[in-house]
Amino acid sequence: MSGARAALRAFCIGFAASLLVGPVSAQEGAYPGKPIRIIVGFGAGGGNDLFARLIGQKLSEQVGQPVIIENKPGAGGRLAVDFAMSQPADGCTLVLGASGAMAVAPAIYPRLAYHPTRTFQPLTMVASFPLILVASMEDAITSVGALVAWAKANPEKSNYGTSSPAFTIATELFKLKTGMPAQAIPYKSSNESLLGVAAGQTLFTIADGPPVVPLVHAAKVRALAVTGTARSSELPHIPAMAEVGLPDVDMRLWSGFFVLASTPAPVAGKLESELRRALADEGVRDKLKTMAVDPDGGSGEDFRRTIEREVERVGEIVRAANLKFED
């Protein structure tokens, strides 16, 4: 009898386990059963919007469902993150989170409603990139030195466009290292801040490569320098900040995909796999490179570690520059 009871007990345990595993496997196999949304925290035409549309198209081809881009600009990308928090954790709502909302904000806002690696699960980084200092086509402003000199001579007219705290921090670091004055003017996207420079509404901006490069090539704005130590492959004639005597003006930003941390593990795993497959596509990578960014596509765990290091680094910069931000 003891052998029969043991066999019955093993059968019952196995049957119960199959009931637990079965629905999860079915859920994974059926995913996605409806269109996927990518929530972007900036307006159309900016770098993150371009990333979302490029990768969203490839993802749609892979999973056989439409991928819809929803732009919810505001608060430096945080409105999109807040919106995503209110959506079902079914893997059908992704956030294309920029470092401004997912690394800078956690470092500067103590009462932030979310945490980038606890409220959300990082899936993969899309790309990282330096920033580009851009000014108007004014004849008097043809270099970083000329921009600084003009701003010091005309402090009441010196202003800059910014669409997120990430760009604000980079610009304030630039001001700190050069001693130039400039008043911040907020915009909803980096594309809008660039158009503000082109229209003469603002003197300069520091922005991401995707919207900068075509405007520079079209002679609508003038690129003066690239943050960091290396030149951009898409703008090889533009010096790096280190080349113009500003090695400390070194900020790289990034963008990546996130889902809610409560998303079922098999679904999140499939999403990570499909996104990394899309980013491994040579056509996708070539198009990203034309936007003056460095394609990534690494693992979610690598992305998580990058975010946690970046939160610490940004906090150090903000404290060193004595910057204050209001929630």
N, C-alpha and C positions, 0 to 999 in steps of 0.2 A: 504493500500500500504506500509506503514512503516513497518508492520510486515513481508510482503513478501520480502522487501528489506533487512531487518535484517537477514532473513533466507538465502537469496541468498548470503549475505556477509559472513555469518558463513560457508556456504558450500564452498565458494571460498577460505577462509582462511584455512579450513580443507584440501581441495584438494591440495593447495600449500604446506602445511606442509607435506602432504604425499609424494609429489614429492621430498622434501628435505630429509626426513627420509628414504624413500624407497631405494635409491641407497646405502646409508651408511649401512643399514641393509643387503642388498644384498652383499655388499663388505665384511662385517663381516662374513656372512654365507659362502661365497666362499673362504675365506682366510683359509689356504694358497693354492693358485692355482698353485704353482710351488715350486721347491725345496727351502729350506731355507739354507742360508749360515751363518756359524759362523766364524767370522774373529778373529784370535788369533794372538796377537802381539809378540809371541815367537816361537822358533823352536819346532819341534816334540820332544816329550819325556819329556818336562818340565811340571810343575804342571798345568799351564793353558791349555796346550794342552790335558792333561789327563782329566781335568774337562770337556772340550768341547766335547771330544769323548764319555765320559760316559753319560753326560746329553743329548748330541745330539742324541744318539741312542734311549734313552727313549722318547725324544720329537718326533722323527720320528715315533715311534710306536703310539704315541697319535694322531698326526695330519694327518698321512697317506701320508706323503711326505718325500722324502729323505732329510737328513740334512748333508750338506757338510762342512767339516772343512777346512778352508783356513789359512795356516800359513804365516804371513807376518811379520817376525822378523825384529827388528831394532829400534834404538832410544828408548830403554827401553819400547817398546810397543806402542809408539806414531805413528809409521808408519801405524799400523793397524787402529788406530783411524782416522788418516788423510784419509786413503783409504775409510773407511766407510762413511766419510762425503761426498764423491763424488758419492755415490750410491743412487738409488731411495729410497724415504722414504715410501716404501710399506710394511715394516715389514718382508721382505724376506732376509734382511741382518742384522744380529745381531753382536754386538761386545762383546766378552768376555773380559771385561776390568779389568785389575789388578789395585790395589791401586797405583802402581808406575806411571801408565799413567793417572789415574783418580783422584788421590788425591795428590800424591807427585809432579807430574809435574805442576799442577796448582799453587802449593805453591812456586815453585822455578823458574818458567819460566814466567816472566811478559809479554812476547810477544807470548804466546801460542795461536795457531790458534783456539782452541776450549775451551769450558767450560763444565765440566762434567755433570752439571745439567741444563744447559740452551741450549747448542748445542745438548745434548742427553737427553733421558729420562731413568732414572734408572728403571729397571724392577724387579730385585730381586738379592740379594746377594747369591752367591753359597756357600761360606764357608769363614771362617776366620781362621787364623792359626798363631802360633808363628814361628819364624825362628830358624834354627839350625846351630850352629857353627861347621864346619867340617874341619878336617885337614887330612894330609896324614897319612899313616900307619907307619911313621918313629918311631923307637923305642924310640927316645928321646922326642917325643911329645905325651904324654898320658893324658894331662890335660890342662885346660885353663892356669894355672900358668906356665906350661912347655912351652906352645906355646909362651906366652908373653916373657918368659926368653930367648927362642931361638931367637925370632925376635930381641930382644934388643942386643943380642950377635952377630947376623948376619944381620945387617940392610940392607946390599947390596943384600941379598938373600931373604928378606922378601917381599912377594907380596900376593895379594889376587884376586880371580876372582869375577867379578860382571857382571850381565846382565841387570841391570836397576838402576836408581837413588834410588829406594827404598832399594835395597840391599847395595848400596854405602852408603846411609845415616846410615843404621843400622851398617855397618862395621866401618864407620868413628866415630860413637858414641862409639863403642867398643874401638877403638884406643884412643879416647879422654879420656875415663875412665881408661884405662890401661897404657897409655903413650907409647904404642908400635909403632914402625914404620912399614909401609907396603905400597907398591905401588899398585895402582889399575890396573888390567888387564881386559879389556872388553871381554865379550863373548855374544853370541846371545841368549842363554837360560841358565837357572839355571842348566839344565842337562849337558850342555857343560862345565860350570864352575866347576861342580863336577868332570867330567871326566878329566879336567885339573889338579885338585888336585890329582886324582888317578894316573895320568901319570907323576906327578912330575913337571908339568909346573908351578904350583902355590903352595904356602905354605898352604893356607887355603881359605875358602869361607864361607859366611853366606847365606844360601839358604832355600827354602821352603821344607816342608816335603815330598810331593809326590815323587820327584826324589831322595831325600836323603835316605829314609827308606830302599829301596831295596839294595842300594849300601852299606849301613852300615851293613845290615844283610849278605851281600855277602862278607864282610870284604875287600871291595875295598877302603873304606875311613873310618875314625874314627870320630864319633860324640863326641864333647867335652862338649857342653852345649846348652840349649834351652833358647831363649830369654824370659824374664819375670820372673814370680814367680812360675809357675807350670810346672811339668814335662810332657812330651808327653806320652800319653797312649801307643803309638807304640814303644817308646824307653824309657821305665820306668826306666832303669838303668842310664840314662843320666841326670845329675843335671841341674836344672834351673840356670840362671845367678844369681838370687838372692842368691842361695845357695853357690855360689863361690865368694860372696862378690861384685857382680856387679848388684845391684837391678835396677839401672838406665838404664841398657841395656835392655829395655823393649819395643819391637816393634812387633805388630801383623799386618800382612797384610791380604788382602782379595781379592776376585775376584767376579765379578758379571756381569750380562747381561744388555746390553744397546741397545736402538734403537734411531734413529734420533728423535729429539723432534717434528719434523713436521709430524711424522707418524700419520695417522688417529687414533683418540682416541679409536674407537671400535677394531681396529687391535692391537694397543698397549695393550689394556685391555685383549684381548684374549691371546696374547703372555705372558703377566704377569701371567695369570691364568694357562696356560699350563706349563710354566716353574716351577711355584710353585708346581703344581701337580707332575711334574717329580721329584722335589727335596723332596717331601713328601713321595716318594716311599721308602719303607724300604730297598729294595735291593740297590738302589742308595745311600742311606744314609750310609749303612754298608760299601760299597765300598769307599766312601769318607773318612770314619773314618779310614780305613786301610792306607790311605795316610797321616795320622797324621794331619788331619784338622778337624775343627768343622763345620758340615753342618749347613746351615742357611735356606734360602727359605722364608724369610719374605717378607713383602709388599714392593712395589716400593717406597712408601712414607717413610717407615722406612729406606730404603737403601739411599734415598736422604739425610735424616737428618744425617746419619752416614758419608756420604761423606763430607758434609759441615763442620761437626765437625773435621774430619780428616785433611782437608785442613788447618784449623787453627792450629791444633796441630803440623803438620809437619813444618809449617812455623816457629813456636816457636823453634822447635829442630834445624832447619837449622841456625836460627839466634844465638842461644845459642852456637852452635859449630862453628860458623863463616865459614860455608861452602859456596863455590861458585860453581855454575854450569853454563856452557855455553850452549846457545840454539843450 
